[in-house]
Amino acid sequence: MKKVYYLKTCDTCKRILKTLNLSSEFTLQDIKTEPITVTQIDEMKALAGSYEALFSKRAQLYKKMDLKNQDLTEKDFKHYILEHYTFLKRPVIFIDDSIFIGNSKKTVEAVKNAVK
């Protein structure tokens, strides 16, 4: 499977997708217009190891809801990601049995190497 979960309106996601220049064999899913399903988040967690690894602590809602001062469990991380798309660390890229999460330079480089 080759798939990218991203936000169409996110400049960082757009920049990364342009940089990666992914082939047409990749399926793109805009998480705002096509929300993530329970099955999809469970697939991500299976490869990522935890829901927390998929959770964006940079989301404005994270600060607005004062979640940093709460003791969040894996169940909470899953709930918030499914409840609102901004809580997913973006982009999430699947390449076969590998998952790449977020927009760090290291992650983008790893994707480039995996796509070669």
C-alpha angles and dihedrals in degrees: 000000000000112000140149124206108199145143114254092207095050112103091204092054091047091050093049093047090049091049093049094046091201120204125249090260088079118091113217120209119190101210093205096058095029108035121212115263127222089251092053094049090048090052089051092048092050090060098033095048096229144027089238089064087059095046121101113220088183093068114119090229089057089062095036092053090044091233093153088072093052129084100242120197128204087261089055093049090051092047094051094046091052092043097053130014094219090073093067112094103236142263105019111191125192119199109177105297096349129091127201117194129194138356106281117136089243091055094047090050091050090053091049090053093047093050095053 
